[in-house]
Amino acid sequence: MSLRKIYATDAGKETAGVTLQVGMNDYNGKPIEITVSRMSHNNQLYQKAFTEKFDPHQAAIQGDTLDEQLARKLVRELFADEVLKDVKNVPLSDLTEDDADNDKVMDYNRDNVLALFEKYPDVYDDWSGRAKKASNFRKAANNKAAGNSPKS
């Protein structure tokens, strides 16, 4: 087997995104899904946004003085603005912690996504990990052979 067959990704999927199931909404029995583009140097749109977001902070980054909370905020904003393309079927009660919202789903927008990441930092860690994982962006034939099957 060649390295191309093992490592080649679909450039279109890397920029347009793939839809991945990340959980189940216990209140309506439907999957929670996210659509993400690839969080990688291979995705030129992501690279451009990354550069624009972090260039103003280069002196602090190079001097190892960038505040950790600011860095975390910038990375989450970059993810919400450039990588995350859609979120479907997250129970609104996950955000509001109000049982009256169990039967409602969270609207997908930047503020809700950032609030979700603030409330549940592991959600950001999981979703960004999925956006970095090359196998989620492989060509269909490679995914099938490897036993992976993200929706495109």
Beta strands, then each sheet from edge to edge (+ up, - down):
strand 1: 18-24
strand 2: 31-36
strand 3: 84-88
sheet 1: 1+ 2- 3+
end
